[in-house]
Structures are given as structure tokens and as C-alpha cells.
């Protein structure tokens, strides 16, 4: 059984030009070319075309498809290529989702007659601390938290930031009210702060790892106490120190 270019194109749902292009680049060679110049395709070649079309639908480049189909261990080569392609597509999807979030935010702000907030559009909740997060907790922890952040809608991001600001503001209130780190009010808020950590994928508190959670919280407490950026966030060094010491006490009691 043989098919001409026209017959095969019609059955496969592609154009004759596509089949002729595949022939020119060596991806799909006809079984024979008749004296009339017609290309004829047999069952094995048709089966190869089916695989080409399936792989093409995944987004693989034609050169990569040719390499896969011509490899001595075709199934293995195909699995490896598809896995690599899937990883690439996942990264592209994440980038696209971030761009969609940025456009949604810009559109919403413009509709309200307001200027877009660049920190929401371009930053994840911990982007500015990437190097430190990766050094302390690993690349997987940073990537997990960043994916979680960028998958949120603009409204969800805004709500989460508002909750975070309220969490920090409460530490300022506790300091202004004269509470000590071991007071009931400070320890109650430390528990709330720990629950906030647990919301973030990639953190030991989210994973339920008690030992690593304690180490993480103490590490963050050190940053609260020593990093001027956090002093500014908390509204002063003293409020940041209150939060740091209360968190240290809280995790010691949990151990």
C-alpha cells in the first residue's frame, strides 16, 4: 500500500508543502520517487510521519524530532528529550504567569486611575533576599516560595501583603505598649508569626519539620535584630528586637 503526497497529506491533515519540506530537510523521506516525479510513501514511512506529528504537537523543533527518531535507542532518546522539553515549558509557563500578573496589576491600577506598584509587578515576596534564602535554605526553597507568590492573583498578593503589614505593625504596637518578649501577648503574636511562616511553601515550617523550623526561625530572628532593612520594616530597631527575642523564646518552648 502506497500513498502519494496528496493522498497522505489529506489523510494526515497536513499540507503537501509540509511533506515536501520534511523530505527536503531529511525528516521524512518517501519510499520511492516514481518516473512521473511523484513521491510515494509506504506503511513504515506513514508510521514515522505519525510520530513526527505527535512530537511536533509537543512543541519540539523539527531538528530535535529528527535526532530523536534517528537515535539508536529511540524510546530512551524520546523520553529524555520530552523530559527536557517539559522542564523548559514549565519555566516558560512560570515566566508567562508572572507577565500575566504584571499586566493584570497594571490594568487594574489604570482602571482605578492609579500608578502601578513596581514592587508588586516585578518582585516576589522574597526576591530581594534571593541570595540569602538560597544560601541558607537552598534553591528549591526559594523557587517553591517564588512560584507560590507569582501564581497568586493581584488581589491575593495585595491581601497577603496587607496581612503581612498587619503582622509587623502588631509588633510595633506590642513594643509601644511595653510588652516584654516573654509576655503572654508577645508569645501569642509569636505563634501567629510562626503560622505566617507556615503559609509559605519551601519553608521548614510549611513542611512540618520541627528541628529545621526552629533553626529557620532563629535565623530569621537574627536578621530581624541585625539587618537595618528589617529595622525600617518594623518601624525601629527596638520593635524588631522584640519580635526576634519573642520568636526565639517561642521556638525554644516548642522544642
N, C-alpha and C positions, 0 to 999 in steps of 0.2 A: 504494500500500500504506500503510495507516494502522494505528496501534495505540492502543488505549485505555490509560488509566493502569494498569489491572490487567494487561493483556497485556504492556505494556512493562516494568512492574515485575518481572513474573515472568521475563521473558527476560533482563533486565539484572541480576537478583539484588539488587534494591533494594526498598524498601517503597514502596507507593503514597503514604504520608505524605511520604517523601523527595521524590518527584516533585512533589507538590503544594507542598512547601516551596520547591523550586527555582523553581517557577512564581511563587510569591508574592514572592520576592526578585529576580526578573527574570533568573535564571541560565539557565533553560530554559523557554522559552515554547512552549506547544503550537501546532501549525499552525492549529488552529481549535477552537472550543468548540461542540458541537452544541446543538440546541434542547433536548435532554434534559439538558444541563449536563455531558455527558461531554467530557473533553479528548481530542483526537486528535493523534497525533504522526506526522509523515512521515519519510522516509528521512534528510533533511538534519538534522532535529532529533535523530533517533536517533544520527546520527554525532557530533553535538555532545555528546550525553549520554556517548558512549563516551570522548570526550576529557576530559570533566568527571571521569568516574570514574577515568581513568588519572592525571590530575593530583591528584585528591583522595587517591589512594593514596600519593602522594609526601609528603603532609602539608601541602600548600599550603592556605591558608584559602580559603573559597568566594569571598570578595570579590576575592582575588588571582587566582583562576581566572577570574572574570568579566572582570577587567581584561585578562588575557592573551587570552582568546577574542574579546573585542570590540575589541582593538587593531587598527589598520590593517595593521601588519606582524606578524601573529600568530606566525609561526615565530620571528622575532627576539625578540619580547617573551617568548615561552615559554622560549627558551634563556636569556635574561638572568635571568628570574625563577627558573628552575630552578638556575642557577649560584649566585645569591644564596642560594637556599634550601639548596643543598648546603653552602655555606660556613657557614651558620647551624647546620645539623645537625652539621657537623664540630665546631664549638665546643661544642655541647650534648653530643656524644659524649665529648669530652675531659673536660668537667665531670663527666659521669656516671662515666667511668672513674676519676677522682680520688675521687669519692664511694664507688665500689665498693672501691677500695683502702683508703680510710679505714675502711669497715665491716669489710673482711676483717682489717685490722690489729686493730681493736677486738675483734672476735670471737675472734681467735687469742689476744690478750692475756688476755681474760676467761676463756677456757678454761684458761689456764695460771695463773689466779688473780693476774694482774699488771695493773698500770695501763697504759693505752695511752700511747705516747710521742707527744706532740702535734707534735714536730718532724717525725716521720715522717708523721703523718696530714695535716698541713697544709702542710708545706714541700716544695718541690722541692729538689734538691741545691744550687741556686744562687738560690733565691727571695729570700733576704735580700740578695743582691747584684744584684738585677734592674736597678736604675737604672744601676749601673756597667757591667754587662755590655752593656746596650742602648746606652749612650753610647760604649763602646769598640768593640763588635763588631756592633751593630745588633739590631733587634727580632727578625729572622729567626733569628739565632744563639741568642738567649735562648729563643724559642719552640721551636726544634728540640730544644734540650737539655731543656727542661721537659717536652715531650711524651715524649721518651725516658725520662725519670725516672718520670713518672706512669704510663707503660704497664708498668712493672716490677711484678711481684708483690711482696707484702710480703717474702717470703723473698729475692727477688732484690735488693730495696732493702737489706735487712739485710746480705746478703753483700757488696754493693758498699760499703756504709758500713764494714764490718769491714775490707775490703781497703784502703780509704782511710785508716782509722785506723792500719793496719799500715804503710802507706806513710809517713805522717807520723811515726810512732813510730821508724821506722828512721833518720830524720834526727836525732832526739834521740839515738839510740844512737851515730850517727857522730860527733856533736858531743862526747858524753861520752867517746868513745874517742880523741878528739884529732885526728880527721882534718881535713885542710885541704880547701878546695873543689876543688882540682885533683888530689887524691889519686885513686888508682885506685878505691878503694871508693866515694868520693863521686861520681865520674863514672859508675861503674856504676849507682849508685842514681839519678842524674840521668836516665840512659837509661830506667830503669824508670818514673820520674816522667813522662817525656815520653810513654811508651807509655800511661800512665794518661790523660793529656790526650787522646790519640788515640781513646780509647774513647767520648768524649763528642761526639755529633752537634752540629753548629753551630760547632765549633772549627776553626780552620785546620789543626791537626794531624790532625783526623779527615778533612778534605778533601784532605790531602796537599799543601797549599800551603806550600812551604818558607819563602819570604820572610815571609809573614804569620804562619807558625808561630813563627819566630824573634822577630818583633815581639810576638806574644801572650805567649810565654814570658817575655820580658824585662819586659813589662808586669806579668805575674803576679808575677815575681820582685820587682819594685819594691813590690808590695803586701805580699808576704811580709816584706820588710825594714822597711816603714814603718808598716804597719797594726797597731795593738795587738791587734785581734781575731785576727790570724794569729799574733802573738807568743804569745798564750794557747793557740792551737791547737797550735803546735809545742812548747809547754812552755817557752818562753823566747825572748827576742829573739835570743840568740846562735845557737840552733838554726835559727831562721827565717832568719837572715842566712847561715848556712852553706848552707842549701837554695837561697837566692836566688843566691848567688855561684856555686855549683856548676852551677845551671841556666844562668846566663849564659855560663859557660865552655863548657858542653856545646854550646849552640846556636851559639856562635862557631866551634867546631871543625867543626860540621856545615855551615856556610855555604860 
